[in-house]
């Protein structure tokens, strides 16, 4: 009887250790579904608990590229091996890996946002849909930054496809809102035309001032566009950076301490 009790205790300890290992693996900060959305594509990284990964890219024209394989994390590096693309082996790759808080992953040069489990199925079904809570609707007429209401692209040019919207408080005094749009893939001039109309609308209707002088906008992008205005909150300023290409554009609003003085 004593041997049976001892054996049962050993089995219990062994199972507990296995359970502990599984819990530890599941809690690895890089495990999960991650998304990056920019002007050209939406990228999905599924980094699985079992040591495998799936990487998918969805372009504007719905062309899908998929790579699968195994991964191993060591320090600030992730090695992706046994990679297969369209049935062919494509070699190993090593990337830097940085966990930023609990919701952002820097994988190489790409910053990805964690997709909550409750949104994973819907996002996999339609990777270009905004999934984050409080996500920006294409019909929203204003961007909301605390007490500030800023006219949206919708007000100036009409409906566009929002592929990403995210607002983060990076410290007690700075809030950043990023909104990314895709434009018509068959109209290579739409992004430049949209941004020309949008910043002209802001200058005429919303107290924004240009921090950069413009002499025409190239259709392929490449111009740094920066605007600013005082917040409705005393002692705070809002800076808008615009980046665009032939396929879309991103608007980054930063609200922090400062005062904008208009020069004569």
FENTA-V60215 format. One record per residue. N is the residue number from 1. RES is the residue in one letter. PHI is phi as a letter, one per 40 degrees, with the letter a starting at -180 (none if undefined). OMEGA is omega in whole degrees, 0 to 359 (NA if undefined). BURIAL is 1 if it has 24 or more other C-alpha atoms within 12 Angstrom, else 0. Layout:
BEGIN
n=N res=RES phi=PHI omega=OMEGA burial=BURIAL
n=N res=RES phi=PHI omega=OMEGA burial=BURIAL
END
This chain:
BEGIN
n=1 res=X phi=none omega=180 burial=0
n=2 res=X phi=c omega=179 burial=0
n=3 res=X phi=c omega=180 burial=0
n=4 res=X phi=c omega=179 burial=0
n=5 res=X phi=c omega=179 burial=0
n=6 res=X phi=c omega=179 burial=0
n=7 res=X phi=c omega=179 burial=0
n=8 res=X phi=c omega=179 burial=0
n=9 res=X phi=c omega=179 burial=0
n=10 res=X phi=c omega=179 burial=0
n=11 res=X phi=c omega=180 burial=0
n=12 res=X phi=c omega=180 burial=0
n=13 res=X phi=c omega=180 burial=0
n=14 res=X phi=c omega=179 burial=0
n=15 res=X phi=c omega=178 burial=0
n=16 res=X phi=c omega=179 burial=0
n=17 res=X phi=c omega=178 burial=0
n=18 res=X phi=c omega=180 burial=0
n=19 res=X phi=c omega=179 burial=0
n=20 res=X phi=c omega=178 burial=0
n=21 res=X phi=c omega=181 burial=0
n=22 res=X phi=c omega=179 burial=0
n=23 res=X phi=c omega=181 burial=0
n=24 res=X phi=c omega=180 burial=0
n=25 res=X phi=c omega=181 burial=0
n=26 res=X phi=c omega=183 burial=0
n=27 res=X phi=c omega=179 burial=0
n=28 res=X phi=d omega=189 burial=0
n=29 res=X phi=c omega=182 burial=1
n=30 res=X phi=c omega=181 burial=1
n=31 res=X phi=c omega=177 burial=1
n=32 res=X phi=i omega=179 burial=1
n=33 res=X phi=b omega=184 burial=1
n=34 res=X phi=b omega=180 burial=1
n=35 res=X phi=b omega=171 burial=1
n=36 res=X phi=b omega=178 burial=1
n=37 res=X phi=b omega=176 burial=1
n=38 res=X phi=b omega=185 burial=1
n=39 res=X phi=c omega=191 burial=1
n=40 res=X phi=b omega=187 burial=1
n=41 res=X phi=a omega=169 burial=1
n=42 res=X phi=b omega=180 burial=1
n=43 res=X phi=b omega=177 burial=1
n=44 res=X phi=b omega=173 burial=1
n=45 res=X phi=b omega=173 burial=1
n=46 res=X phi=b omega=180 burial=1
n=47 res=X phi=b omega=193 burial=1
n=48 res=X phi=c omega=181 burial=1
n=49 res=X phi=c omega=184 burial=1
n=50 res=X phi=c omega=177 burial=0
n=51 res=X phi=g omega=177 burial=1
n=52 res=X phi=b omega=176 burial=1
n=53 res=X phi=b omega=172 burial=1
n=54 res=X phi=b omega=181 burial=1
n=55 res=X phi=b omega=182 burial=1
n=56 res=X phi=b omega=177 burial=1
n=57 res=X phi=b omega=178 burial=1
n=58 res=X phi=b omega=182 burial=1
n=59 res=X phi=c omega=181 burial=1
n=60 res=X phi=d omega=182 burial=1
n=61 res=X phi=c omega=176 burial=0
n=62 res=X phi=g omega=174 burial=0
n=63 res=X phi=c omega=184 burial=0
n=64 res=X phi=b omega=173 burial=0
n=65 res=X phi=b omega=182 burial=0
n=66 res=X phi=b omega=176 burial=1
n=67 res=X phi=b omega=178 burial=1
n=68 res=X phi=b omega=179 burial=1
n=69 res=X phi=i omega=180 burial=1
n=70 res=X phi=b omega=179 burial=1
n=71 res=X phi=b omega=175 burial=1
n=72 res=X phi=a omega=180 burial=1
n=73 res=X phi=b omega=177 burial=1
n=74 res=X phi=b omega=183 burial=0
n=75 res=X phi=g omega=180 burial=0
n=76 res=X phi=b omega=179 burial=0
n=77 res=X phi=b omega=172 burial=0
n=78 res=X phi=b omega=178 burial=1
n=79 res=X phi=b omega=178 burial=1
n=80 res=X phi=b omega=186 burial=1
n=81 res=X phi=b omega=181 burial=1
n=82 res=X phi=f omega=184 burial=0
n=83 res=X phi=c omega=181 burial=1
n=84 res=X phi=b omega=177 burial=1
n=85 res=X phi=b omega=181 burial=0
n=86 res=X phi=f omega=177 burial=0
n=87 res=X phi=g omega=182 burial=0
n=88 res=X phi=b omega=176 burial=0
n=89 res=X phi=c omega=184 burial=0
n=90 res=X phi=b omega=175 burial=0
n=91 res=X phi=g omega=182 burial=0
n=92 res=X phi=c omega=176 burial=0
n=93 res=X phi=a omega=177 burial=0
n=94 res=X phi=b omega=182 burial=0
n=95 res=X phi=b omega=171 burial=0
n=96 res=X phi=c omega=182 burial=0
n=97 res=X phi=b omega=179 burial=1
n=98 res=X phi=b omega=176 burial=1
n=99 res=X phi=c omega=182 burial=1
n=100 res=X phi=b omega=186 burial=0
n=101 res=X phi=g omega=180 burial=0
n=102 res=X phi=b omega=189 burial=0
n=103 res=X phi=b omega=182 burial=1
n=104 res=X phi=b omega=180 burial=1
n=105 res=X phi=b omega=173 burial=1
n=106 res=X phi=b omega=183 burial=1
n=107 res=X phi=b omega=189 burial=1
n=108 res=X phi=g omega=179 burial=0
n=109 res=X phi=c omega=186 burial=0
n=110 res=X phi=b omega=177 burial=0
n=111 res=X phi=c omega=184 burial=1
n=112 res=X phi=b omega=178 burial=1
n=113 res=X phi=b omega=179 burial=1
n=114 res=X phi=c omega=176 burial=1
n=115 res=X phi=c omega=178 burial=1
n=116 res=X phi=d omega=182 burial=0
n=117 res=X phi=d omega=183 burial=0
n=118 res=X phi=c omega=182 burial=0
n=119 res=X phi=b omega=188 burial=0
n=120 res=X phi=c omega=183 burial=1
n=121 res=X phi=c omega=181 burial=0
n=122 res=X phi=c omega=181 burial=0
n=123 res=X phi=c omega=178 burial=1
n=124 res=X phi=c omega=179 burial=1
n=125 res=X phi=c omega=180 burial=0
n=126 res=X phi=a omega=188 burial=0
n=127 res=X phi=c omega=183 burial=1
n=128 res=X phi=c omega=180 burial=1
n=129 res=X phi=c omega=172 burial=1
n=130 res=X phi=c omega=184 burial=1
n=131 res=X phi=b omega=188 burial=1
n=132 res=X phi=c omega=178 burial=1
n=133 res=X phi=d omega=184 burial=0
n=134 res=X phi=g omega=181 burial=0
n=135 res=X phi=d omega=185 burial=0
n=136 res=X phi=c omega=175 burial=1
n=137 res=X phi=c omega=179 burial=1
n=138 res=X phi=c omega=182 burial=1
n=139 res=X phi=c omega=181 burial=0
n=140 res=X phi=c omega=182 burial=1
n=141 res=X phi=c omega=181 burial=0
n=142 res=X phi=a omega=167 burial=0
n=143 res=X phi=c omega=183 burial=1
n=144 res=X phi=b omega=175 burial=1
n=145 res=X phi=b omega=184 burial=1
n=146 res=X phi=g omega=180 burial=1
n=147 res=X phi=c omega=183 burial=0
n=148 res=X phi=c omega=175 burial=0
n=149 res=X phi=b omega=184 burial=0
n=150 res=X phi=b omega=180 burial=1
n=151 res=X phi=d omega=182 burial=1
n=152 res=X phi=c omega=174 burial=1
n=153 res=X phi=d omega=180 burial=1
n=154 res=X phi=d omega=182 burial=1
n=155 res=X phi=c omega=186 burial=1
n=156 res=X phi=c omega=188 burial=1
n=157 res=X phi=b omega=181 burial=1
n=158 res=X phi=g omega=185 burial=0
n=159 res=X phi=c omega=171 burial=0
n=160 res=X phi=b omega=183 burial=1
n=161 res=X phi=c omega=176 burial=1
n=162 res=X phi=c omega=179 burial=1
n=163 res=X phi=b omega=177 burial=1
n=164 res=X phi=a omega=170 burial=1
n=165 res=X phi=a omega=187 burial=1
n=166 res=X phi=a omega=176 burial=1
n=167 res=X phi=b omega=182 burial=1
n=168 res=X phi=b omega=172 burial=1
n=169 res=X phi=c omega=185 burial=0
n=170 res=X phi=c omega=168 burial=0
n=171 res=X phi=a omega=185 burial=0
n=172 res=X phi=c omega=189 burial=0
n=173 res=X phi=b omega=185 burial=0
n=174 res=X phi=b omega=175 burial=0
n=175 res=X phi=b omega=180 burial=1
n=176 res=X phi=b omega=174 burial=1
n=177 res=X phi=b omega=178 burial=1
n=178 res=X phi=b omega=176 burial=1
n=179 res=X phi=b omega=182 burial=1
n=180 res=X phi=b omega=181 burial=1
n=181 res=X phi=b omega=166 burial=1
n=182 res=X phi=b omega=174 burial=1
n=183 res=X phi=b omega=184 burial=1
n=184 res=X phi=c omega=182 burial=1
n=185 res=X phi=c omega=179 burial=0
n=186 res=X phi=c omega=180 burial=0
n=187 res=X phi=b omega=185 burial=0
n=188 res=X phi=c omega=182 burial=0
n=189 res=X phi=b omega=188 burial=1
n=190 res=X phi=c omega=183 burial=1
n=191 res=X phi=c omega=180 burial=1
n=192 res=X phi=c omega=179 burial=1
n=193 res=X phi=c omega=178 burial=1
n=194 res=X phi=d omega=185 burial=1
n=195 res=X phi=c omega=175 burial=1
n=196 res=X phi=c omega=179 burial=1
n=197 res=X phi=c omega=185 burial=1
n=198 res=X phi=c omega=183 burial=1
n=199 res=X phi=c omega=174 burial=1
n=200 res=X phi=c omega=177 burial=1
n=201 res=X phi=c omega=180 burial=1
n=202 res=X phi=c omega=180 burial=1
n=203 res=X phi=c omega=184 burial=0
n=204 res=X phi=c omega=191 burial=0
n=205 res=X phi=b omega=189 burial=0
n=206 res=X phi=a omega=171 burial=1
n=207 res=X phi=g omega=176 burial=1
n=208 res=X phi=c omega=174 burial=1
n=209 res=X phi=b omega=179 burial=1
n=210 res=X phi=c omega=174 burial=1
n=211 res=X phi=c omega=177 burial=0
n=212 res=X phi=b omega=176 burial=0
n=213 res=X phi=c omega=183 burial=0
n=214 res=X phi=b omega=176 burial=0
n=215 res=X phi=b omega=184 burial=0
n=216 res=X phi=g omega=181 burial=0
n=217 res=X phi=b omega=177 burial=1
n=218 res=X phi=c omega=183 burial=0
n=219 res=X phi=c omega=182 burial=0
n=220 res=X phi=c omega=179 burial=0
n=221 res=X phi=g omega=178 burial=1
n=222 res=X phi=g omega=177 burial=0
n=223 res=X phi=b omega=176 burial=0
n=224 res=X phi=c omega=182 burial=0
n=225 res=X phi=b omega=185 burial=1
n=226 res=X phi=b omega=180 burial=1
n=227 res=X phi=b omega=180 burial=1
n=228 res=X phi=a omega=172 burial=1
n=229 res=X phi=a omega=176 burial=1
n=230 res=X phi=c omega=176 burial=1
n=231 res=X phi=c omega=173 burial=1
n=232 res=X phi=c omega=176 burial=1
n=233 res=X phi=c omega=183 burial=0
n=234 res=X phi=d omega=175 burial=0
n=235 res=X phi=g omega=179 burial=0
n=236 res=X phi=b omega=183 burial=1
n=237 res=X phi=b omega=176 burial=1
n=238 res=X phi=b omega=178 burial=1
n=239 res=X phi=b omega=179 burial=1
n=240 res=X phi=b omega=172 burial=1
n=241 res=X phi=b omega=180 burial=1
n=242 res=X phi=b omega=176 burial=1
n=243 res=X phi=b omega=181 burial=1
n=244 res=X phi=a omega=175 burial=1
n=245 res=X phi=a omega=180 burial=1
n=246 res=X phi=c omega=185 burial=1
n=247 res=X phi=b omega=181 burial=1
n=248 res=X phi=i omega=182 burial=1
n=249 res=X phi=a omega=176 burial=1
n=250 res=X phi=b omega=177 burial=1
n=251 res=X phi=b omega=178 burial=1
n=252 res=X phi=b omega=177 burial=1
n=253 res=X phi=b omega=176 burial=1
n=254 res=X phi=b omega=180 burial=1
n=255 res=X phi=b omega=181 burial=1
n=256 res=X phi=a omega=182 burial=1
n=257 res=X phi=c omega=177 burial=0
n=258 res=X phi=i omega=177 burial=0
n=259 res=X phi=a omega=179 burial=0
n=260 res=X phi=c omega=178 burial=1
n=261 res=X phi=b omega=181 burial=0
n=262 res=X phi=c omega=181 burial=0
n=263 res=X phi=c omega=181 burial=0
n=264 res=X phi=c omega=NA burial=0
END
